[in-house]
Amino acid sequence: RVSLKKKKSLRQALTERGLLEDFLTKQPPSPAAKYLPGTAAYEPLANYMDLEYVGTISIGTPAQEFLVLFDTGSSNLWVPSVYCSSAACGDHRRYNPALSSTYRGTAGSVSTWYGTGSMTGYLAYDTVQVGDIQVPNQIFGMSATEPGSFLYYAPFDGFLGLAFPSISSSSATPVFDNMMSQGLVSQSLFSIYLTPDENKGSFVLFGGIDDAYFTGNLTWIPLSSETYWQIQVDR
């Protein structure tokens, strides 16, 4: 179980700085773009302007902690790194591979796009701790560039994608898929509980469902595609 905190929204942060109107002009959202075949995996702006729930994970040995956005609309895990030259990285925690005894580099690169920002970087393997689950040899991205203002103002360091491997950049295996394949969770599912409380209450639970947070029976609906968590809605 990983506790989640509702952070100050990007809308609030930009409004306080008098930058919201300029940001929306320069960074128009594209809510439908991520669902169009042949286009980059964009994230709609609406996902982040008002609701941001982040949690703490660690990478490496000894652990280096990061605040990440648990994102059901993407699949990659990535965090800023000491190799990053963008202004956005300077204001966030950065992973240093030289400080981890379990780090293993690769020759691979990664790039991913969101509705209002993007990152490019390098692929590596290390031990990732998510709640009380330790995932050895997890592939992840170390950012080298994070252009634009979206990630600069973001109240989190990186992303932990919870969508399917089919949309993962550079075919990197998502964290939850590694949890399942390595037998680290008792059930092949995760559940999320969100509350408006900014400091406590919200969480993502890997490998189970907490019955204390709902009444009645669960209804399971088939996915229309193993890409995003999407279902067919009848008219």
DOKENU-977606 format. One record per residue: residue in three letters; y, z, x of N, C-alpha, C in turn. Coordinates in steps of 0.02 Angstrom, whole numbers, plus 50000, padded with zeros to 5 digits. Layout:
<nodes>
[node 'ALA',[Y,Z,X],[Y,Z,X],[Y,Z,X]]
...
</nodes>
This chain:
<nodes>
[node 'ARG',[49940,50000,50042],[50000,50000,50000],[50062,50000,50044]]
[node 'VAL',[50109,49957,50029],[50171,49952,50066],[50229,49967,50018]]
[node 'SER',[50269,50017,50033],[50327,50032,49992],[50380,49979,50000]]
[node 'LEU',[50412,49961,49945],[50465,49911,49946],[50530,49943,49925]]
[node 'LYS',[50585,49920,49955],[50651,49944,49938],[50694,49886,49913]]
[node 'LYS',[50731,49898,49860],[50777,49848,49835],[50842,49853,49875]]
[node 'LYS',[50856,49801,49913],[50914,49801,49957],[50975,49772,49921]]
[node 'LYS',[51033,49784,49950],[51094,49753,49925],[51084,49678,49924]]
[node 'SER',[51099,49647,49867],[51086,49575,49861],[51133,49535,49904]]
[node 'LEU',[51112,49473,49918],[51154,49427,49956],[51219,49416,49918]]
[node 'ARG',[51216,49413,49852],[51276,49404,49812],[51325,49462,49825]]
[node 'GLN',[51300,49523,49825],[51343,49581,49837],[51374,49579,49906]]
[node 'ALA',[51332,49565,49956],[51356,49564,50025],[51411,49512,50035]]
[node 'LEU',[51401,49453,50007],[51451,49400,50015],[51514,49414,49975]]
[node 'THR',[51506,49443,49916],[51564,49460,49875],[51608,49511,49910]]
[node 'GLU',[51576,49562,49941],[51614,49613,49977],[51655,49584,50035]]
[node 'ARG',[51630,49529,50064],[51664,49497,50119],[51710,49440,50097]]
[node 'GLY',[51712,49427,50032],[51753,49373,50006],[51727,49304,50024]]
[node 'LEU',[51661,49298,50034],[51631,49236,50058],[51586,49202,50008]]
[node 'LEU',[51579,49230,49948],[51530,49204,49901],[51545,49132,49880]]
[node 'GLU',[51607,49118,49861],[51625,49050,49838],[51613,48998,49892]]
[node 'ASP',[51633,49015,49953],[51624,48968,50008],[51550,48957,50022]]
[node 'PHE',[51510,49011,50018],[51438,49006,50030],[51404,48960,49979]]
[node 'LEU',[51421,48969,49915],[51390,48929,49863],[51410,48855,49868]]
[node 'THR',[51470,48843,49894],[51492,48774,49903],[51454,48740,49959]]
[node 'LYS',[51444,48776,50014],[51411,48747,50072],[51335,48751,50068]]
[node 'GLN',[51308,48796,50027],[51235,48806,50023],[51212,48801,49951]]
[node 'PRO',[51218,48743,49919],[51196,48737,49849],[51121,48746,49843]]
[node 'PRO',[51098,48783,49792],[51026,48793,49784],[50992,48731,49759]]
[node 'SER',[50927,48727,49772],[50886,48671,49747],[50822,48699,49719]]
[node 'PRO',[50824,48730,49659],[50766,48764,49632],[50704,48722,49625]]
[node 'ALA',[50711,48657,49611],[50652,48615,49599],[50624,48584,49662]]
[node 'ALA',[50661,48585,49717],[50643,48547,49776],[50575,48566,49803]]
[node 'LYS',[50557,48631,49801],[50494,48653,49832],[50433,48628,49795]]
[node 'TYR',[50442,48607,49732],[50385,48584,49692],[50376,48508,49694]]
[node 'LEU',[50420,48473,49729],[50416,48400,49731],[50373,48378,49789]]
[node 'PRO',[50322,48337,49778],[50278,48315,49832],[50317,48279,49887]]
[node 'GLY',[50299,48292,49948],[50329,48257,50004],[50394,48287,50028]]
[node 'THR',[50417,48341,49998],[50479,48372,50020],[50463,48437,50056]]
[node 'ALA',[50513,48465,50090],[50503,48528,50125],[50494,48584,50074]]
[node 'ALA',[50463,48638,50096],[50449,48695,50051],[50511,48737,50042]]
[node 'TYR',[50556,48716,49999],[50618,48751,49988],[50609,48813,49945]]
[node 'GLU',[50651,48862,49956],[50654,48921,49914],[50718,48918,49873]]
[node 'PRO',[50715,48928,49807],[50776,48926,49767],[50822,48984,49783]]
[node 'LEU',[50885,48973,49783],[50935,49023,49797],[50930,49082,49750]]
[node 'ALA',[50912,49068,49688],[50909,49121,49637],[50860,49176,49656]]
[node 'ASN',[50811,49161,49698],[50763,49212,49718],[50795,49269,49757]]
[node 'TYR',[50852,49257,49788],[50879,49306,49834],[50949,49331,49817]]
[node 'MET',[50983,49298,49770],[51051,49318,49756],[51056,49386,49722]]
[node 'ASP',[51007,49405,49683],[51012,49467,49644],[50954,49516,49655]]
[node 'LEU',[50897,49492,49676],[50839,49536,49684],[50807,49525,49752]]
[node 'GLU',[50809,49578,49793],[50777,49573,49859],[50737,49637,49871]]
[node 'TYR',[50673,49630,49874],[50629,49687,49886],[50596,49678,49954]]
[node 'VAL',[50610,49724,49999],[50585,49716,50067],[50542,49777,50085]]
[node 'GLY',[50497,49766,50134],[50455,49820,50158],[50448,49816,50233]]
[node 'THR',[50423,49869,50263],[50417,49874,50335],[50346,49857,50357]]
[node 'ILE',[50341,49814,50407],[50278,49799,50441],[50289,49810,50515]]
[node 'SER',[50236,49807,50554],[50244,49809,50627],[50200,49755,50659]]
[node 'ILE',[50223,49733,50717],[50187,49682,50755],[50182,49706,50827]]
[node 'GLY',[50122,49699,50856],[50114,49714,50927],[50086,49782,50942]]
[node 'THR',[50072,49792,51007],[50046,49856,51033],[50085,49874,51096]]
[node 'PRO',[50127,49926,51093],[50141,49970,51036],[50180,49932,50982]]
[node 'ALA',[50184,49964,50924],[50212,49930,50865],[50286,49917,50871]]
[node 'GLN',[50306,49857,50851],[50377,49838,50844],[50388,49828,50769]]
[node 'GLU',[50433,49867,50739],[50442,49866,50667],[50493,49814,50644]]
[node 'PHE',[50479,49786,50584],[50524,49736,50554],[50526,49746,50479]]
[node 'LEU',[50584,49734,50451],[50592,49730,50378],[50579,49658,50358]]
[node 'VAL',[50531,49647,50313],[50515,49579,50292],[50520,49572,50217]]
[node 'LEU',[50535,49513,50195],[50534,49496,50124],[50464,49473,50107]]
[node 'PHE',[50430,49508,50063],[50363,49487,50040],[50374,49432,49989]]
[node 'ASP',[50359,49371,50009],[50379,49311,49973],[50319,49274,49944]]
[node 'THR',[50314,49273,49877],[50258,49238,49845],[50269,49162,49842]]
[node 'GLY',[50325,49138,49866],[50340,49067,49865],[50334,49032,49932]]
[node 'SER',[50308,49066,49982],[50295,49036,50047],[50234,49069,50078]]
[node 'SER',[50210,49043,50134],[50146,49067,50161],[50149,49093,50232]]
[node 'ASN',[50203,49080,50268],[50206,49098,50338],[50234,49168,50349]]
[node 'LEU',[50208,49200,50402],[50238,49261,50428],[50280,49242,50488]]
[node 'TRP',[50343,49263,50488],[50385,49252,50547],[50439,49306,50551]]
[node 'VAL',[50460,49320,50612],[50513,49368,50625],[50558,49341,50681]]
[node 'PRO',[50619,49366,50686],[50662,49345,50742],[50630,49366,50809]]
[node 'SER',[50647,49329,50861],[50619,49345,50927],[50675,49347,50979]]
[node 'VAL',[50658,49372,51037],[50706,49375,51092],[50724,49306,51117]]
[node 'TYR',[50687,49255,51096],[50703,49186,51116],[50755,49154,51071]]
[node 'CYS',[50774,49188,51018],[50819,49158,50968],[50891,49157,50994]]
[node 'SER',[50923,49100,50985],[50992,49091,51008],[51043,49091,50951]]
[node 'SER',[51020,49097,50889],[51064,49095,50831],[51098,49163,50819]]
[node 'ALA',[51157,49160,50789],[51194,49221,50774],[51155,49266,50727]]
[node 'ALA',[51116,49236,50682],[51078,49275,50634],[51029,49323,50668]]
[node 'CYS',[51002,49303,50724],[50953,49345,50759],[50986,49406,50792]]
[node 'GLY',[51048,49397,50814],[51082,49451,50849],[51094,49512,50805]]
[node 'ASP',[51093,49502,50740],[51107,49557,50694],[51044,49585,50663]]
[node 'HIS',[50986,49564,50689],[50922,49588,50662],[50875,49608,50719]]
[node 'ARG',[50823,49644,50701],[50773,49663,50751],[50734,49602,50776]]
[node 'ARG',[50719,49601,50841],[50688,49543,50871],[50623,49562,50907]]
[node 'TYR',[50572,49523,50896],[50507,49534,50928],[50510,49514,51001]]
[node 'ASN',[50483,49557,51044],[50480,49543,51116],[50407,49541,51138]]
[node 'PRO',[50380,49482,51151],[50309,49478,51169],[50292,49514,51234]]
[node 'ALA',[50341,49521,51278],[50328,49554,51342],[50312,49629,51333]]
[node 'LEU',[50329,49656,51275],[50318,49727,51263],[50252,49741,51227]]
[node 'SER',[50214,49689,51212],[50151,49698,51175],[50090,49679,51217]]
[node 'SER',[50043,49725,51223],[49982,49712,51261],[49933,49668,51223]]
[node 'THR',[49943,49660,51158],[49897,49620,51117],[49926,49551,51100]]
[node 'TYR',[49983,49535,51128],[50014,49469,51116],[49973,49413,51149]]
[node 'ARG',[49966,49358,51113],[49934,49298,51141],[49974,49237,51120]]
[node 'GLY',[50002,49203,51169],[50044,49145,51155],[50004,49083,51140]]
[node 'THR',[50038,49033,51112],[50007,48968,51099],[50056,48914,51120]]
[node 'ALA',[50034,48852,51118],[50078,48795,51132],[50107,48767,51067]]
[node 'GLY',[50093,48800,51011],[50115,48775,50947],[50185,48795,50928]]
[node 'SER',[50214,48756,50883],[50281,48771,50857],[50277,48776,50781]]
[node 'VAL',[50329,48803,50751],[50331,48810,50679],[50403,48800,50655]]
[node 'SER',[50408,48772,50596],[50474,48765,50564],[50464,48772,50490]]
[node 'THR',[50510,48806,50457],[50505,48814,50385],[50574,48814,50355]]
[node 'TRP',[50578,48788,50294],[50642,48780,50260],[50644,48818,50195]]
[node 'TYR',[50701,48846,50179],[50712,48880,50116],[50773,48847,50083]]
[node 'GLY',[50786,48865,50021],[50840,48833,49985],[50908,48841,50017]]
[node 'THR',[50916,48894,50057],[50982,48907,50087],[50978,48921,50161]]
[node 'GLY',[50923,48906,50193],[50918,48920,50265],[50853,48892,50293]]
[node 'SER',[50844,48899,50357],[50784,48874,50390],[50773,48911,50455]]
[node 'MET',[50715,48901,50484],[50701,48928,50550],[50655,48881,50588]]
[node 'THR',[50661,48882,50653],[50613,48848,50697],[50593,48899,50750]]
[node 'GLY',[50533,48890,50777],[50512,48937,50828],[50443,48921,50856]]
[node 'TYR',[50411,48973,50883],[50348,48965,50918],[50294,49006,50883]]
[node 'LEU',[50233,48981,50886],[50176,49017,50857],[50144,49062,50909]]
[node 'ALA',[50121,49119,50887],[50087,49167,50931],[50038,49208,50889]]
[node 'TYR',[49996,49245,50924],[49949,49291,50892],[49964,49362,50915]]
[node 'ASP',[49958,49409,50869],[49964,49479,50887],[49935,49522,50830]]
[node 'THR',[49930,49586,50842],[49907,49632,50791],[49964,49648,50743]]
[node 'VAL',[49951,49641,50679],[50001,49654,50627],[49978,49712,50584]]
[node 'GLN',[50022,49760,50575],[50007,49818,50533],[50046,49812,50467]]
[node 'VAL',[50009,49810,50412],[50039,49806,50345],[50015,49866,50305]]
[node 'GLY',[50058,49915,50294],[50036,49977,50263],[49985,50010,50309]]
[node 'ASP',[49927,50027,50282],[49874,50058,50323],[49822,50007,50345]]
[node 'ILE',[49837,49943,50337],[49791,49890,50356],[49814,49858,50422]]
[node 'GLN',[49770,49859,50471],[49785,49828,50536],[49748,49761,50539]]
[node 'VAL',[49787,49708,50550],[49760,49640,50552],[49763,49614,50624]]
[node 'PRO',[49707,49614,50661],[49708,49589,50729],[49711,49513,50731]]
[node 'ASN',[49738,49487,50785],[49740,49414,50796],[49772,49376,50738]]
[node 'GLN',[49827,49402,50712],[49863,49368,50659],[49913,49318,50689]]
[node 'ILE',[49910,49256,50666],[49957,49206,50689],[50024,49216,50652]]
[node 'PHE',[50079,49208,50689],[50145,49217,50659],[50196,49177,50698]]
[node 'GLY',[50255,49171,50669],[50308,49134,50702],[50359,49179,50734]]
[node 'MET',[50380,49160,50795],[50436,49194,50829],[50495,49146,50826]]
[node 'SER',[50547,49164,50790],[50601,49117,50779],[50640,49105,50844]]
[node 'ALA',[50661,49042,50852],[50704,49022,50907],[50773,49001,50881]]
[node 'THR',[50775,48974,50820],[50838,48958,50788],[50835,48978,50715]]
[node 'GLU',[50890,49004,50690],[50899,49021,50619],[50969,48999,50599]]
[node 'PRO',[50979,48933,50590],[51046,48908,50577],[51072,48927,50507]]
[node 'GLY',[51138,48923,50500],[51169,48938,50435],[51184,49011,50425]]
[node 'SER',[51213,49026,50368],[51236,49094,50354],[51188,49136,50312]]
[node 'PHE',[51140,49104,50279],[51095,49140,50235],[51057,49195,50272]]
[node 'LEU',[51023,49177,50326],[50984,49227,50363],[51029,49275,50401]]
[node 'TYR',[51089,49255,50417],[51136,49299,50451],[51152,49360,50407]]
[node 'TYR',[51163,49347,50343],[51181,49401,50297],[51120,49434,50264]]
[node 'ALA',[51061,49408,50275],[51002,49435,50241],[50989,49507,50261]]
[node 'PRO',[50973,49551,50213],[50959,49622,50228],[50887,49633,50250]]
[node 'PHE',[50857,49582,50280],[50789,49588,50306],[50784,49545,50369]]
[node 'ASP',[50732,49557,50409],[50725,49521,50472],[50688,49455,50464]]
[node 'GLY',[50633,49456,50428],[50591,49396,50423],[50555,49392,50357]]
[node 'PHE',[50505,49348,50355],[50467,49335,50294],[50393,49349,50304]]
[node 'LEU',[50361,49376,50253],[50288,49379,50251],[50267,49342,50188]]
[node 'GLY',[50242,49281,50197],[50224,49238,50141],[50158,49258,50109]]
[node 'LEU',[50157,49257,50043],[50097,49277,50005],[50068,49219,49964]]
[node 'ALA',[50092,49158,49976],[50065,49100,49941],[50003,49074,49978]]
[node 'PHE',[49981,49014,49961],[49917,48989,49985],[49921,48953,50052]]
[node 'PRO',[49866,48949,50089],[49865,48915,50154],[49886,48842,50150]]
[node 'SER',[49876,48811,50093],[49890,48739,50086],[49963,48722,50097]]
[node 'ILE',[50008,48770,50088],[50080,48756,50099],[50107,48791,50161]]
[node 'SER',[50063,48818,50202],[50085,48853,50262],[50107,48804,50316]]
[node 'SER',[50165,48814,50344],[50189,48771,50398],[50144,48778,50458]]
[node 'SER',[50130,48721,50491],[50087,48718,50550],[50017,48744,50537]]
[node 'SER',[49996,48746,50473],[49929,48768,50453],[49913,48838,50477]]
[node 'ALA',[49964,48880,50484],[49954,48949,50505],[49921,48989,50449]]
[node 'THR',[49869,49026,50464],[49834,49065,50413],[49877,49123,50389]]
[node 'PRO',[49890,49129,50324],[49930,49184,50298],[49898,49252,50310]]
[node 'VAL',[49939,49303,50309],[49916,49371,50323],[49862,49393,50274]]
[node 'PHE',[49874,49382,50209],[49825,49406,50160],[49759,49369,50166]]
[node 'ASP',[49760,49306,50184],[49697,49269,50193],[49657,49297,50252]]
[node 'ASN',[49692,49319,50304],[49657,49351,50359],[49629,49419,50338]]
[node 'MET',[49666,49455,50297],[49640,49519,50272],[49574,49508,50235]]
[node 'MET',[49571,49455,50194],[49510,49441,50156],[49453,49418,50201]]
[node 'SER',[49467,49372,50246],[49414,49344,50288],[49386,49395,50337]]
[node 'GLN',[49427,49444,50357],[49404,49495,50403],[49376,49556,50367]]
[node 'GLY',[49372,49554,50301],[49344,49609,50263],[49386,49672,50264]]
[node 'LEU',[49452,49664,50267],[49497,49721,50272],[49520,49747,50205]]
[node 'VAL',[49505,49710,50151],[49522,49733,50084],[49459,49733,50041]]
[node 'SER',[49457,49780,49994],[49397,49788,49952],[49392,49736,49897]]
[node 'GLN',[49450,49710,49876],[49451,49657,49826],[49497,49601,49850]]
[node 'SER',[49481,49540,49831],[49521,49482,49853],[49581,49471,49806]]
[node 'LEU',[49625,49521,49805],[49685,49516,49764],[49737,49563,49791]]
[node 'PHE',[49799,49550,49771],[49853,49597,49785],[49894,49606,49721]]
[node 'SER',[49927,49662,49715],[49968,49675,49655],[50036,49701,49677]]
[node 'ILE',[50086,49688,49635],[50155,49706,49651],[50185,49744,49593]]
[node 'TYR',[50219,49799,49608],[50256,49837,49558],[50328,49841,49580]]
[node 'LEU',[50374,49821,49537],[50446,49820,49553],[50484,49864,49504]]
[node 'THR',[50530,49904,49531],[50572,49947,49491],[50644,49938,49513]]
[node 'PRO',[50694,49948,49469],[50764,49941,49489],[50787,49994,49539]]
[node 'ASP',[50750,50048,49547],[50769,50100,49594],[50775,50071,49664]]
[node 'GLU',[50832,50080,49696],[50844,50048,49761],[50808,50082,49818]]
[node 'ASN',[50787,50144,49808],[50760,50182,49865],[50685,50195,49862]]
[node 'LYS',[50656,50195,49803],[50585,50212,49800],[50553,50184,49737]]
[node 'GLY',[50487,50183,49736],[50450,50165,49676],[50415,50098,49680]]
[node 'SER',[50448,50047,49709],[50418,49980,49713],[50367,49977,49769]]
[node 'PHE',[50316,49935,49759],[50266,49927,49812],[50226,49863,49802]]
[node 'VAL',[50194,49842,49855],[50143,49789,49852],[50078,49821,49876]]
[node 'LEU',[50025,49810,49837],[49960,49841,49852],[49910,49787,49868]]
[node 'PHE',[49882,49789,49928],[49834,49739,49950],[49763,49763,49937]]
[node 'GLY',[49724,49723,49901],[49654,49739,49890],[49639,49780,49829]]
[node 'GLY',[49688,49789,49785],[49675,49829,49725],[49732,49828,49676]]
[node 'ILE',[49721,49863,49620],[49770,49870,49566],[49775,49944,49549]]
[node 'ASP',[49835,49971,49544],[49845,50041,49525],[49850,50046,49449]]
[node 'ASP',[49798,50073,49417],[49796,50077,49344],[49851,50122,49315]]
[node 'ALA',[49883,50162,49356],[49934,50208,49331],[49998,50171,49312]]
[node 'TYR',[50003,50107,49330],[50066,50071,49320],[50064,50021,49263]]
[node 'PHE',[50012,50022,49222],[50011,49979,49163],[49964,50008,49111]]
[node 'THR',[49973,49984,49049],[49928,50003,48994],[49897,49940,48965]]
[node 'GLY',[49842,49948,48930],[49810,49890,48900],[49763,49856,48948]]
[node 'ASN',[49745,49795,48932],[49699,49756,48973],[49735,49702,49012]]
[node 'LEU',[49709,49688,49071],[49736,49633,49110],[49710,49566,49084]]
[node 'THR',[49753,49517,49084],[49734,49450,49064],[49739,49404,49124]]
[node 'TRP',[49685,49369,49139],[49684,49324,49197],[49695,49253,49174]]
[node 'ILE',[49740,49218,49208],[49757,49149,49190],[49743,49104,49250]]
[node 'PRO',[49707,49049,49241],[49693,49003,49296],[49757,48973,49324]]
[node 'LEU',[49759,48963,49389],[49815,48930,49421],[49810,48855,49410]]
[node 'SER',[49867,48822,49405],[49867,48750,49398],[49860,48716,49466]]
[node 'SER',[49873,48753,49520],[49867,48726,49587],[49865,48783,49637]]
[node 'GLU',[49822,48778,49687],[49819,48830,49739],[49870,48815,49793]]
[node 'THR',[49932,48819,49774],[49989,48810,49819],[50035,48870,49811]]
[node 'TYR',[50072,48869,49755],[50111,48927,49734],[50072,48963,49679]]
[node 'TRP',[50096,49022,49660],[50064,49058,49605],[50091,49031,49539]]
[node 'GLN',[50067,48972,49521],[50093,48936,49463],[50039,48925,49411]]
[node 'ILE',[50061,48926,49348],[50015,48916,49292],[50042,48862,49246]]
[node 'GLN',[49998,48834,49205],[50019,48785,49156],[50045,48821,49094]]
[node 'VAL',[50104,48802,49071],[50133,48831,49011],[50134,48778,48956]]
[node 'ASP',[50102,48792,48900],[50102,48745,48844],[50168,48746,48808]]
[node 'ARG',[50187,48688,48782],[50250,48684,48745],[50242,48717,48676]]
</nodes>
